[in-house]
Amino acid sequence: MLRPDLTLEQEWADHGLVCGVDEAGRGPWAGPVSAAAVILDPDNLPEGLNDSKALSEAARQAAEADIKARALCWSVAFATVEEIDRLNILRATELAMRRAVQGLAPCAALALIDGNHALDVGCRSVAVIKGDAKSASIAAASILAKTARDRLMHKLEAEHPGYGFARHKGYGVPLHRQALDRLGPCAQHRRSFAPIRLMIEERLSA
C-alpha cells in the first residue's frame, strides 16, 4: 500500500519551508473545528505516517508523539463553535488553519492544504486533493488535528455529560440524536447546522 511521502514538499522546496495543513471536525454537530500545521525534518521522519482516518486510535496517539518529537515544528489551533456559527464552517476552518500556520516557528513559506481550495492561511497555499494520502506533511497534520480535537471532545464530555461527546466526537450518529432529543442542545452545539437549528425551532414552537 502506498504511503504519503515528501514528493510534493520537494517539488515546492525552492519557495522555502513547506508545511502540511489539515483539519478535523468540519462535519460534526458539536464542538470546535481543529487544524494543524507541520513542517517535517526530511532527515528525521516520524514513523507510521498515514491519513489519520486510516489509523486506529492507538496508532494515531503513537504517531502524534513521534511527530511532535521529530518534526522541525508543529502547531495546532481551533475555531470555536461561536466562530463556526458566525462565519460558517468553511471560513471557520480557514481561520483555524491560518492560526495553526501562524503558530509555526520557523515560519512556513508555502502551505500544502488537504482539499480542493487554496485557503488564506497567511502564506502561499496549494490545495492537494486527498493530500493526507499523498503528502507526509499533510498526513502528519491530519493526525495532530484529529488527536487534539478528540482530546478536547473528551474534556467537553465531562463539562456536558449525557451527550456522549467522548464516544461520537460530536458527529450526528443515532446516540447523539437520542441525547439531543432527551436533553436539547448545549452550548457546544453548532446552531448554524440545520439539524440543530431545526431542533431549536421545534422546541421553541412546542
N, C-alpha and C positions, 0 to 999 in steps of 0.2 A: 504494500500500500504506500502511495506517495505521501510524503510528509512535507509540511511547509519548510522552505529554505530561505536563503538570503539572496536569491537571484534578483528580485525586484530592488532590494536595498542596494545591491551592487550596481544595478543599472542607473540608479539616481545618485550614486555616491559623489559624483562631480559637483553636486549642488551643496554638499556639506553633510552634516549629520542627518541621518534619516531615522524617523521614528515610525512605529506602527501604532495605530489608534483603533480601538473598537469600543463598543458599548454593551451594556447588559440591562435588560429591563424596559425595553420600549413597549412591549405588549401587555404587561400586567395591568390589572385594575387598581393596584395599590402600591405604594412605596415610591421612592425616588428612582430616577434613571442614573446609572453609573457609567463612567467612561475611564479608560486607562490609556496611557501613552508610554511606550517603552522604546529605548534605544539600546539595542543589544551590542555586546562586545563580540565581534566576529571570531576572536581568538579564545573565547570562553563562553560558548553557547550553553544555555540550560538544556537539561535532558528532558525528553518526553514532550516536546512542544507539539501541539496539535490544536485544532479547533476545540474550544472549551466544551462544546456540546458533544464531542466525540469521546470525552474523558469521564471517568467516574468521579464522584466527589472526592474520594481519597487521592486519586491521581491528580486532580486539579490542585488540591491542597499541597501535595508534594511538589508539583511543578511551580506553584506560587512561591514557595520558599526558595526554590532553586533560581527562579527568575530574579527575585529580589536580591539574592546573594551574588549573582553573576552579571546582571545587566549593567551597562555603563550608567544608566539612570532610568528611573521609572516614576510614574506619578498616577494617582487615582483621584478622581473628582466626581461630584454628584450635581444633579439639578433636582431641586426639591419638588414635592407634589404641587406646592403653590406655584412654582415656576412652570411646571408642566401645564397646569390649568390656565395660567395667564398667557403663555407663549404658544402653546400647542406642543405636542410630543416631539416633532421634528426639530423645532427651534430649541427646545429644552435639551434635546440630545446634543445638538450643535454646541450649546452653551457648556454642557458637561465636558464635551471633548475639548473645547477651547481652554477650559480651566485645567484639564489634565495636561495638555501640551504646554501651557504656560507655566506649569509646575515643574517642568524638566530643568535640570541643571547638570551639565551644559544644555543649552537650548538646541532645539532641532531646526534645521534649515528647511526641511521638507517632511511632510506627514503623509504616510500611506494609510488611507482610511478604508476600512471594510465597508462595502456597499457600492451604490451607483451614483452617489452625489459627492462632489468635491466641496466639502463644507468649509466655512470660515473658522479656522482654528488658530489664527494668529500667525501662520506662516503658509508658504505654498503647500497645497494639498493635492493629492492624486487619489481618485476613487479606484478601488480594486474590488471588482465583483467576486464574491466568495474568497475574499482576501485572507480570512483566517485559515483557509486550507492551502494557501499559496505562499504567504509571507510569514516568515518566522517571527518577525516583529509584531505583526498583527495578531498572530496566534498567541504570543505572549501577552499582548494587551487584552485579548479576549478572556484569557484565564484570570488575569488580575481584576478585570471589571466584574466578572462573574463571581469570583470568590469574595470580593469586597461587598458586593450587593447581597449575596447570600448571608454573609455575616451580619449585615445590617438588618436584614429581614428577621433573623433570629432575635436580634435585640428588640425589634418592633413587636414581635410576638409576646415578649414579656411586658411591653408597655400597653399592648392592646390584646389581651388574652381572649381566646374564643374564636378568632378568625382563622387560625391555622397558618399564619404567615410563615412560620419556620418550615412548614411542610410544602406548601404550594408556591411560596415566594411572591404571592400577590396575583398569580395568574387566575383566569376565570374558570377554574375547574369546578366540578359539582360540589366538592367540600366547601369551597369558598362561597359559592352561590347559596348553599344551605345556611352558612354562618351569616351572610348578609340578610337573608330572609328572617333570620331569628333576631339578629342584633341591630340591623341597619348599618349604614356606612359610618366609618370612624374618620378621624382627621387625616389618616393616611390614604384614604381612597380618592382616586382621581375623578373629580366631579365633572370634568370635561369629557370623560369617556362615556359613550352612550349608555351602556348597561347601568352605570352608577347614576348618571343623570336621570334616567327613566325611573330608577328605583326611588330616588328622592322625590321626583314629581308625583309618583304614585302614592308615596307616604303622605305628602302634603295634601293630596286631594282626597285621601281616605276619610 
